[in-house]
Amino acid sequence: MFQLNHTPGRTAMIDGKEHLFFSGYSYLGMGYIPEFAELVKEGMDRYGWLFPSSRISNTQLDLFEQFEAKLSEITGTDNSVCFSSGFLAGRCVMGALQQSHSYFFSPPDTHPAIDLLNNLSAQSFETWTEKVVAHINALKTASPVVISLDAVNPLAASVNDLSFLDHLNKPTICIVDDSHRAGLLSGSAGYSNEKVHLVLTYSLGKAFCLPGGAVSSTGSLTSILRNTPHYTASTSISPAFAYAFLEGQQLYTKQRQKLANNIDLFRDLTKDRFVSHPALPIFVLPRNFDTGKLEVNAIIVSSFAYPDPEGVKVNRIVLNALHTEDDLQRLADILL
């Protein structure tokens, strides 16, 4: 484990020495963009760092309504509601649905914020989809079923295929943890079906670099969430960051293009040798890879066991938009 005394960007200082940093989830590197920092300062001057008020107070900032409307536009959904964290957003959705629905299903290793602990003893997402379709279609009920899953598996560098939902014969609410996709890819988790009520829950702290979370829905669920204690009794996200998000959309677009260029370049440099997905900045190293040879060359990659800290380490390279061509070349030279 490495102890850091500052937030890393393309590099991190460890024991007084600068290391290239290929870890973390700050995919777009917004925290290191001076123009974005200036927008946060402008937001602080206008709205303050925090809006200490109930979400259902008779005095509201119109900024939050604008913020949620922009999230709906980005995700291609009807409505959005923001929370102070992505975990809270997920738990709010689950709590609301568990009061009114009876059938819940989740694949293995779903994020704890939305995990329903019913994986039908499947060992993989693909196996689980086959089992869940057969199981749901055999149910003697016309009631809607609830499925929760992750849009992206960041440990395996994969985007989950949601087309299995097309084969269900019951009304379906699909809750998707979109944290590792939101801000990188557009649309509703890459899936659209009028028969499926899609609900996205996500952290804003990854690609968006905002302290908070949100729920975006293709139906009316968000109006229900606004009446739950998870919403009414919680604090809103920082208005300064909400302002920076709204005013900084061109900066996000610029950083997304830089990241896409870095992904393409690294795939070329490494000749697609590692497990990856064309749209994700994540490259999975072999299970027995010795990260020590990177560390002696002042390069840090993601290397830890999850979710069981005593399990086998997963070694990954995580690119961000701040990395330069020289950074990627240096890493590729050592890897190859």
C-alpha positions as CSV (number, residue, x, y, z in Angstrom):
1,M,0.0,0.0,0.0
2,F,1.2,3.5,-0.9
3,Q,0.5,6.5,1.3
4,L,-0.2,9.7,-0.6
5,N,-0.3,13.2,0.8
6,H,-2.0,14.7,-2.2
7,T,-4.6,13.8,-4.8
8,P,-2.8,12.2,-7.8
9,G,-3.3,13.2,-11.4
10,R,-1.0,11.8,-14.1
11,T,1.6,11.5,-11.4
12,A,1.8,10.9,-7.7
13,M,4.5,11.7,-5.2
14,I,5.5,8.7,-3.1
15,D,8.4,9.0,-0.5
16,G,9.4,12.2,-2.2
17,K,9.7,10.7,-5.7
18,E,7.4,11.4,-8.6
19,H,5.7,8.3,-10.0
20,L,3.5,7.9,-13.1
21,F,0.1,7.1,-11.8
22,F,-2.1,4.6,-13.7
23,S,-4.8,4.0,-11.0
24,G,-7.9,5.5,-9.5
25,Y,-11.2,6.5,-11.2
26,S,-10.6,10.2,-12.1
27,Y,-10.9,9.2,-15.8
28,L,-11.1,12.7,-17.2
29,G,-8.7,14.3,-14.8
30,M,-11.1,17.2,-14.2
31,G,-9.5,18.0,-10.8
32,Y,-6.3,19.1,-12.6
33,I,-8.0,21.3,-15.2
34,P,-7.3,25.0,-14.2
35,E,-10.4,26.2,-16.1
36,F,-12.6,23.8,-14.2
37,A,-11.1,24.9,-10.8
38,E,-11.9,28.5,-11.8
39,L,-15.5,27.5,-12.5
40,V,-15.7,25.9,-9.0
41,K,-14.4,29.2,-7.5
42,E,-17.0,31.2,-9.4
43,G,-19.7,28.8,-8.1
44,M,-18.5,29.3,-4.6
45,D,-18.6,33.1,-4.9
46,R,-22.2,32.9,-6.3
47,Y,-23.7,30.0,-4.4
48,G,-21.3,29.1,-1.6
49,W,-19.6,25.7,-0.9
50,L,-22.7,24.2,0.6
51,F,-26.5,24.8,0.6
52,P,-27.5,23.9,4.2
53,S,-31.2,23.4,3.7
54,S,-33.7,20.6,3.5
55,R,-34.4,19.2,0.1
56,I,-38.1,20.0,0.6
57,S,-37.7,23.4,2.1
58,N,-39.8,26.2,0.7
59,T,-36.6,27.9,-0.4
60,Q,-34.8,26.2,-3.2
61,L,-31.8,26.9,-5.5
62,D,-32.9,26.7,-9.2
63,L,-29.4,25.6,-9.9
64,F,-30.2,22.0,-8.8
65,E,-33.1,21.8,-11.2
66,Q,-30.8,22.9,-14.0
67,F,-28.2,20.4,-12.9
68,E,-30.7,17.5,-12.9
69,A,-32.1,18.5,-16.3
70,K,-28.5,18.4,-17.8
71,L,-28.0,14.9,-16.3
72,S,-31.2,13.7,-17.9
73,E,-30.0,15.1,-21.2
74,I,-26.7,13.4,-21.0
75,T,-28.1,10.0,-19.9
76,G,-31.0,10.1,-22.4
77,T,-33.6,9.7,-19.6
78,D,-36.8,11.5,-18.6
79,N,-35.9,12.7,-15.1
80,S,-33.0,12.8,-12.7
81,V,-32.6,13.5,-9.0
82,C,-29.2,14.2,-7.3
83,F,-28.0,13.0,-4.0
84,S,-24.9,13.6,-1.8
85,S,-23.3,10.3,-2.8
86,G,-23.7,7.6,-5.4
87,F,-24.1,4.9,-2.7
88,L,-27.0,6.9,-1.2
89,A,-28.6,7.2,-4.6
90,G,-28.5,3.4,-5.0
91,R,-29.8,2.6,-1.6
92,C,-32.7,5.1,-2.0
93,V,-33.8,3.3,-5.2
94,M,-33.6,-0.1,-3.6
95,G,-35.4,1.0,-0.5
96,A,-38.3,2.5,-2.5
97,L,-38.7,-0.5,-4.7
98,Q,-38.5,-3.1,-2.0
99,Q,-41.6,-1.6,-0.4
100,S,-43.7,-2.3,-3.5
101,H,-42.2,-5.2,-5.4
102,S,-41.6,-8.9,-4.6
103,Y,-39.2,-10.3,-7.2
104,F,-35.6,-9.2,-7.2
105,F,-32.6,-10.5,-9.1
106,S,-28.9,-9.5,-9.3
107,P,-25.9,-11.1,-11.0
108,P,-22.8,-12.0,-9.0
109,D,-20.5,-9.2,-7.8
110,T,-23.1,-6.4,-8.3
111,H,-22.1,-3.2,-6.5
112,P,-23.3,-3.3,-2.8
113,A,-25.4,-0.1,-3.3
114,I,-27.9,-2.0,-5.5
115,D,-27.1,-5.7,-4.8
116,L,-30.1,-7.8,-4.2
117,L,-28.2,-11.0,-3.1
118,N,-30.0,-13.3,-5.5
119,N,-27.6,-14.5,-8.2
120,L,-29.1,-18.0,-8.9
121,S,-25.7,-19.6,-8.1
122,A,-24.2,-18.3,-11.3
123,Q,-20.4,-17.9,-11.6
124,S,-20.4,-15.3,-14.4
125,F,-22.6,-12.5,-15.8
126,E,-23.3,-14.4,-19.0
127,T,-24.3,-17.6,-17.1
128,W,-26.5,-15.6,-14.8
129,T,-28.4,-13.9,-17.7
130,E,-29.3,-17.3,-19.1
131,K,-30.6,-18.5,-15.8
132,V,-32.5,-15.4,-14.9
133,V,-34.4,-15.2,-18.2
134,A,-35.5,-18.9,-17.8
135,H,-36.4,-18.3,-14.1
136,I,-38.3,-15.1,-14.6
137,N,-40.2,-16.4,-17.6
138,A,-41.3,-19.4,-15.6
139,L,-42.7,-17.4,-12.7
140,K,-46.5,-17.7,-12.3
141,T,-47.1,-14.0,-11.9
142,A,-47.7,-11.0,-14.0
143,S,-46.2,-8.6,-11.5
144,P,-43.1,-6.6,-12.5
145,V,-39.7,-8.0,-11.7
146,V,-36.8,-5.9,-10.5
147,I,-33.3,-6.6,-11.9
148,S,-30.2,-4.7,-10.6
149,L,-26.7,-4.9,-12.2
150,D,-23.6,-2.9,-13.1
151,A,-23.2,-1.3,-16.5
152,V,-19.5,-1.8,-16.3
153,N,-17.2,-4.3,-14.6
154,P,-14.2,-2.2,-13.9
155,L,-12.2,-5.1,-12.6
156,A,-12.6,-7.1,-15.9
157,A,-12.6,-4.0,-18.2
158,S,-16.0,-5.1,-19.7
159,V,-19.3,-3.5,-20.5
160,N,-22.2,-5.8,-19.6
161,D,-24.6,-6.6,-22.4
162,L,-28.2,-5.8,-21.5
163,S,-29.8,-7.3,-24.5
164,F,-30.9,-10.3,-22.5
165,L,-33.7,-8.1,-21.1
166,D,-35.4,-8.4,-24.6
167,H,-36.2,-12.0,-23.8
168,L,-38.1,-11.5,-20.6
169,N,-41.9,-12.0,-20.7
170,K,-42.7,-9.9,-17.6
171,P,-42.7,-6.1,-17.0
172,T,-39.2,-5.3,-15.9
173,I,-37.6,-2.5,-13.9
174,C,-33.8,-2.7,-14.5
175,I,-31.6,-0.8,-12.1
176,V,-28.2,-0.1,-13.5
177,D,-25.2,1.1,-11.5
178,D,-23.7,3.4,-14.2
179,S,-20.9,4.9,-12.1
180,H,-18.1,3.7,-14.4
181,R,-19.9,4.6,-17.6
182,A,-21.5,7.9,-16.8
183,G,-19.5,10.8,-18.2
184,L,-17.6,8.5,-20.6
185,L,-20.3,7.1,-22.8
186,S,-23.6,8.6,-23.8
187,G,-27.1,7.3,-23.6
188,S,-29.0,5.1,-21.2
189,A,-26.3,2.5,-20.4
190,G,-26.2,1.5,-24.0
191,Y,-29.7,0.0,-23.9
192,S,-33.2,1.1,-24.9
193,N,-36.4,-0.9,-24.8
194,E,-39.9,0.6,-24.2
195,K,-40.9,-2.5,-22.3
196,V,-38.2,-2.0,-19.7
197,H,-38.2,0.7,-17.1
198,L,-34.5,1.7,-16.9
199,V,-33.2,3.3,-13.8
200,L,-29.6,4.5,-13.6
201,T,-27.9,5.1,-10.3
202,Y,-24.4,6.5,-10.3
203,S,-21.6,8.2,-8.5
204,L,-20.7,11.7,-9.9
205,G,-17.2,11.4,-8.4
206,K,-15.5,9.4,-11.2
207,A,-15.6,10.9,-14.7
208,F,-17.6,14.0,-13.6
209,C,-15.3,14.7,-10.7
210,L,-18.2,15.9,-8.5
211,P,-18.9,15.1,-4.9
212,G,-22.3,13.4,-5.2
213,G,-24.5,10.9,-6.9
214,A,-27.7,10.8,-9.0
215,V,-30.6,8.7,-10.2
216,S,-31.8,9.0,-13.8
217,S,-34.9,7.2,-14.9
218,T,-36.9,6.6,-18.1
219,G,-40.1,6.6,-16.0
220,S,-41.7,8.3,-13.0
221,L,-39.6,6.7,-10.3
222,T,-37.7,9.9,-9.5
223,S,-40.9,11.6,-8.3
224,I,-41.3,8.7,-5.8
225,L,-37.7,9.1,-4.6
226,R,-38.3,12.8,-3.8
227,N,-40.8,11.7,-1.2
228,T,-38.4,9.2,0.6
229,P,-36.4,10.1,3.7
230,H,-33.2,9.3,1.8
231,Y,-33.9,12.4,-0.2
232,T,-35.9,14.7,2.1
233,A,-33.5,14.3,5.1
234,S,-30.3,14.5,3.1
235,T,-28.1,17.4,2.1
236,S,-27.8,18.4,-1.6
237,I,-24.6,18.2,-3.5
238,S,-22.2,21.2,-3.4
239,P,-23.8,24.1,-5.5
240,A,-20.3,25.3,-6.4
241,F,-19.6,22.0,-8.2
242,A,-23.1,21.9,-9.8
243,Y,-22.3,25.3,-11.3
244,A,-18.9,24.2,-12.6
245,F,-20.5,21.1,-14.1
246,L,-23.1,23.2,-16.0
247,E,-20.7,25.8,-17.2
248,G,-17.9,23.4,-18.0
249,Q,-19.5,21.1,-20.5
250,Q,-17.0,22.1,-23.2
251,L,-14.2,21.1,-20.8
252,Y,-15.7,17.7,-20.3
253,T,-16.0,17.2,-24.1
254,K,-12.3,18.1,-24.5
255,Q,-11.2,15.8,-21.8
256,R,-13.3,12.9,-23.2
257,Q,-11.6,13.3,-26.5
258,K,-8.2,13.3,-24.9
259,L,-9.0,10.1,-23.0
260,A,-10.3,8.4,-26.2
261,N,-7.1,9.3,-27.9
262,N,-5.1,7.8,-25.1
263,I,-7.1,4.6,-25.1
264,D,-6.5,4.2,-28.9
265,L,-2.8,5.0,-28.6
266,F,-2.2,2.6,-25.7
267,R,-4.0,-0.2,-27.5
268,D,-1.7,0.4,-30.5
269,L,1.4,0.6,-28.4
270,T,0.6,-2.7,-26.5
271,K,-0.8,-4.4,-29.6
272,D,-4.0,-5.3,-27.8
273,R,-2.0,-7.7,-25.5
274,F,-4.1,-7.0,-22.4
275,V,-7.8,-7.5,-21.6
276,S,-9.6,-4.3,-22.4
277,H,-12.7,-2.7,-24.0
278,P,-12.4,-0.2,-26.8
279,A,-14.4,2.4,-24.9
280,L,-12.9,1.9,-21.4
281,P,-9.6,3.3,-20.1
282,I,-8.9,0.0,-18.2
283,F,-6.4,-2.7,-19.1
284,V,-6.3,-5.9,-17.1
285,L,-2.8,-7.3,-16.5
286,P,-2.2,-11.1,-16.2
287,R,-3.1,-12.5,-12.8
288,N,0.5,-13.4,-12.0
289,F,1.9,-10.1,-13.2
290,D,4.7,-8.8,-11.0
291,T,4.0,-5.1,-10.4
292,G,7.4,-4.7,-8.7
293,K,9.1,-4.1,-12.1
294,L,6.8,-1.2,-12.7
295,E,7.3,0.2,-9.2
296,V,11.1,0.2,-9.5
297,N,10.6,2.3,-12.6
298,A,8.4,4.8,-10.7
299,I,5.1,3.6,-12.2
300,I,2.1,2.8,-10.0
301,V,-0.8,0.8,-11.3
302,S,-4.1,-0.4,-9.6
303,S,-3.3,-3.5,-7.6
304,F,-5.6,-4.7,-4.9
305,A,-8.1,-7.4,-4.0
306,Y,-11.8,-6.5,-4.3
307,P,-14.3,-6.9,-2.8
308,D,-12.5,-9.3,-0.4
309,P,-9.3,-7.6,0.8
310,E,-7.9,-11.0,1.5
311,G,-8.6,-12.3,-2.0
312,V,-6.4,-12.4,-5.1
313,K,-5.1,-9.0,-6.3
314,V,-6.4,-7.7,-9.6
315,N,-3.7,-5.7,-11.4
316,R,-5.0,-3.1,-13.8
317,I,-3.7,-0.1,-15.8
318,V,-6.1,2.8,-15.6
319,L,-5.5,5.6,-18.0
320,N,-6.8,9.1,-17.6
321,A,-7.0,12.1,-19.9
322,L,-4.0,13.8,-18.3
323,H,-1.5,11.2,-19.4
324,T,0.8,12.2,-22.2
325,E,2.0,10.2,-25.2
326,D,5.5,10.0,-23.5
327,D,3.8,8.6,-20.4
328,L,2.1,5.9,-22.4
329,Q,5.2,5.0,-24.4
330,R,7.2,4.7,-21.2
331,L,4.7,2.3,-19.7
332,A,4.4,0.3,-22.9
333,D,8.1,-0.1,-23.2
334,I,8.4,-1.6,-19.7
335,L,5.4,-3.9,-20.2
336,L,6.6,-5.3,-23.5
